């Protein structure tokens, strides 16, 4: 079920500013140049205010950059589209639709529901929600709701799946389960994954590469190649060494921010 | 305690034959009313010829309540429901009994304004076809105005709630025109429209339009932005966002608007019919009042109460179907 290898991303000279309510300009991203290969799993990690969510929203097309551009397989991104699926920390399921109709939302509005009917069912099975098709979102647990959100994005066969702290609101046990399921989906489908996370372990466990970002100036501080064979164990020396290294970079980035603040 | 009750239920379910004394309360209350009605003579000051209809009605009630009591012996489901309601039904019958005593038997109230139950029942017997015709007229008028008003309200609400431009131009208009009670428009409506029917339909539409508009637009502008963001990453275009996201998300608020509009439409319907429209149940009440025929007025009021209550019930049934996805919906 491995998909074709489209889904390469390139960011060129990205810059994004926000005007705060008090009129102050805040630079959320500045001069960002990165490339993400098709089928790669990349995590963005960094302190709050480092622009990692802005990076994701620009990639999703929900906001426009002030300078530079994002391209997907060479085509500039100008707005949101179903080839770039998005999963938030809050599952944001449509409460008026059943699990089934939530997952079928994308194919229905694109008028391909009749051809894709079987696939909707396949994705319900893939995320382990058989028997819950007729349930409404308020009847689901946090983990189940997030599975629906995943399936809802995946049924569109996105080239890129954007994940904004997708498991941040789940308990530790559910989170680890969901990480394994996400890995399974990624390995089966070869979708490019770009994930924002606060969790260093999660980033190492899942990613090929980790972009460690710093706040003020908001930029990519360092790009770390994970390079640990899969399946990964969370307590292997390589894992722990990488963890220490990332924490060190994050700490460094954090400290510099602090100094700037006190000056 | 709960467990014991549970076993009790189970046992009665098995034996299938069980008696709850409460299931006889309505019957007793009806028999009491009948005895009072038959045994106590009417007030000597009551000059009208007494009618047998209250007797008939009470006999009918006794028969029906007895049938329910007998069914309750066999069916656990009906027994528990009927037994639960029995005190209330009994009290209503007692109230009718007291009303009969106060009017026909003792004439504590002026008979011309407070007719005895048998006179009101007589109206239904004599005049039912005409009342039904009037009701038909009213419903036609109500439905015309209501549908136009609700659709116009939702359309305006969507436009104002969705688009800044529409909001800029139309919102001030809504703020000025909306709060005017639609009945205040009666003089203008009557000269602006060719028929009193179209004038009244307009007034009813206006009454429904305002709350529907306000609550539709507020519902739509309060839809959380992330719904739109998610839908656009699933391939939704503007029209999808309006009809597949904004509208269903705002539906609970729209329902509140339509519900408020329903109340306003009843008021407007009655006022319009009492002021200008020929036929209709409001016109009937007004006409009978002018003829000092108060038993007909009460009959009209009863018809209105039943009809409007049914309409509200229907509205809530629709709500339960459309908004069943909400947590903790209010029961009607």
Interface residues (C-beta under 8 A of the other chain):
Chain A: X60 X61 X62 X79 X80 X81 X82 X84 X85 X86 X88 X90 X92 X94 X95 X96 X97 X98 X105 X106 X109 X110 X136 X137 X138 X152 X153 X156 X162
Chain B: X224 X226 X227 X229 X230 X231 X232 X233 X234 X235 X236 X237 X240 X244 X245 X248 X249 X251 X323 X325 X326 X327
